[in-house]
Amino acid sequence: MKIQIINGPNLNLLGVREKSIYGESGFEPFLEKLRSDYEDLHIDYFQSNSEGALIDKLHEVGFSYDGIIFNAGGYTHTSIAIADAIAAIITPVVEVHISNVHAREEFRHVSRMAGNCRGVIAGFGLESYRLALESFLMNP
């Protein structure tokens, strides 16, 4: 099974930015642990602060991977273009968020992407990614 994890803007700063919301750990150590826990899976990772690069990655893997785990960061709440890119591909996408976006500012309560995703997981820290991965294993 091939899984692509895509992280959007500012998620390259995990472990540095707003630790009270996003935690103390960077993403790379978590990714190493995830890969070691799921050695039978092929897990790729991509991060960009650019909306166009995120769309390009969705197009690139959206017809050949078994699942996409996508944290679009702030673009979740604003990008019709990313929502359209998800609708255009055949690979199922699970939207993830480290924080509980519904317990934060009101503008974060709306996802432009969710309606085109298989599901949404939010509020479990980095474990949100593991839960999304498990969802693909339970429902390929």
PLY file of the C-alpha trace (Angstrom):
ply
format ascii 1.0
element vertex 140
property float x
property float y
property float z
element edge 139
property int vertex1
property int vertex2
end_header
0.00 0.00 0.00
1.30 3.43 -1.00
0.36 6.39 1.20
1.29 10.02 0.57
1.36 12.45 3.48
1.07 16.09 2.41
1.57 18.99 4.81
0.77 22.55 3.89
1.92 25.98 5.02
3.80 26.51 8.26
3.84 22.81 9.13
7.56 22.83 8.41
7.78 24.74 11.72
6.31 22.00 13.91
8.22 21.80 17.17
9.13 25.48 16.87
5.87 27.40 16.38
3.04 27.73 18.87
4.05 24.71 20.92
0.98 25.02 23.14
-1.16 24.24 20.06
1.10 22.07 17.87
3.34 20.34 20.39
7.06 20.10 21.05
8.01 17.65 18.29
8.94 18.27 14.69
7.25 16.19 12.01
10.31 14.29 10.82
10.89 12.29 14.06
7.20 11.38 14.07
7.41 10.33 10.40
10.41 8.07 11.14
8.45 6.38 13.92
5.40 6.00 11.70
7.48 4.38 8.97
9.11 1.99 11.45
5.72 1.06 12.92
4.30 0.36 9.44
7.26 -1.20 7.64
5.01 -3.00 5.15
3.65 0.31 3.84
5.31 2.74 1.47
4.85 6.17 3.12
5.97 9.24 1.19
6.08 12.75 2.62
5.78 16.18 1.03
5.53 19.63 2.58
5.11 22.99 0.90
4.06 26.49 1.85
2.84 27.06 -1.72
-0.74 26.37 -2.75
0.27 25.55 -6.33
2.89 23.02 -5.20
0.29 21.28 -3.02
-2.11 21.06 -5.97
0.68 19.75 -8.21
1.47 17.02 -5.65
-2.21 16.01 -5.43
-2.30 15.71 -9.23
0.97 13.76 -9.26
-0.06 11.08 -6.74
-3.84 11.25 -7.02
-4.14 8.50 -9.62
-1.50 6.03 -8.44
-1.44 5.98 -4.61
-3.78 4.11 -2.30
-4.37 7.02 0.04
-3.45 10.62 0.79
-3.25 12.07 4.29
-3.50 15.83 3.88
-3.06 18.65 6.37
-3.54 21.76 4.25
-2.99 24.10 7.20
-4.61 27.49 6.67
-5.51 26.61 3.08
-8.12 24.24 4.51
-10.35 27.22 5.25
-9.73 29.27 2.12
-8.72 27.24 -0.94
-11.38 26.33 -3.46
-8.54 25.36 -5.80
-7.28 22.67 -3.40
-10.85 21.43 -2.86
-11.25 21.18 -6.64
-7.93 19.30 -6.95
-9.12 16.74 -4.40
-12.41 16.34 -6.27
-10.50 15.79 -9.54
-8.38 12.84 -8.36
-9.36 9.23 -7.65
-7.09 8.50 -4.66
-9.05 8.91 -1.41
-7.95 11.78 0.84
-8.26 12.03 4.61
-8.05 15.59 5.92
-6.08 15.85 9.15
-5.43 18.56 11.71
-3.13 18.46 14.69
-5.30 20.80 16.74
-9.05 20.64 17.25
-9.95 23.31 14.71
-13.50 23.47 16.09
-12.18 24.64 19.47
-10.25 27.48 17.85
-11.16 30.67 15.97
-14.49 30.57 14.17
-12.96 30.89 10.69
-11.20 27.55 11.30
-14.53 25.78 11.74
-15.10 25.70 7.96
-13.19 23.36 5.68
-13.38 23.96 1.93
-11.89 20.47 1.42
-13.89 18.22 3.76
-16.76 17.57 1.35
-14.32 16.06 -1.15
-12.45 13.95 1.43
-13.15 10.45 2.73
-13.08 11.83 6.27
-11.64 14.38 8.68
-9.53 13.73 11.78
-8.70 16.62 14.09
-7.46 17.31 17.56
-5.24 14.33 18.37
-1.88 15.99 17.84
0.48 14.18 15.50
-1.47 11.00 16.24
-4.12 12.39 13.87
-1.84 11.18 11.04
-1.64 7.66 12.53
-5.41 7.55 12.85
-5.76 8.56 9.20
-3.29 5.86 8.20
-5.24 3.28 10.21
-8.42 4.37 8.42
-6.86 3.36 5.09
-5.85 -0.02 6.53
-9.37 -0.65 7.84
-11.08 0.63 4.68
-8.72 0.36 1.69
0 1
1 2
2 3
3 4
4 5
5 6
6 7
7 8
8 9
9 10
10 11
11 12
12 13
13 14
14 15
15 16
16 17
17 18
18 19
19 20
20 21
21 22
22 23
23 24
24 25
25 26
26 27
27 28
28 29
29 30
30 31
31 32
32 33
33 34
34 35
35 36
36 37
37 38
38 39
39 40
40 41
41 42
42 43
43 44
44 45
45 46
46 47
47 48
48 49
49 50
50 51
51 52
52 53
53 54
54 55
55 56
56 57
57 58
58 59
59 60
60 61
61 62
62 63
63 64
64 65
65 66
66 67
67 68
68 69
69 70
70 71
71 72
72 73
73 74
74 75
75 76
76 77
77 78
78 79
79 80
80 81
81 82
82 83
83 84
84 85
85 86
86 87
87 88
88 89
89 90
90 91
91 92
92 93
93 94
94 95
95 96
96 97
97 98
98 99
99 100
100 101
101 102
102 103
103 104
104 105
105 106
106 107
107 108
108 109
109 110
110 111
111 112
112 113
113 114
114 115
115 116
116 117
117 118
118 119
119 120
120 121
121 122
122 123
123 124
124 125
125 126
126 127
127 128
128 129
129 130
130 131
131 132
132 133
133 134
134 135
135 136
136 137
137 138
138 139
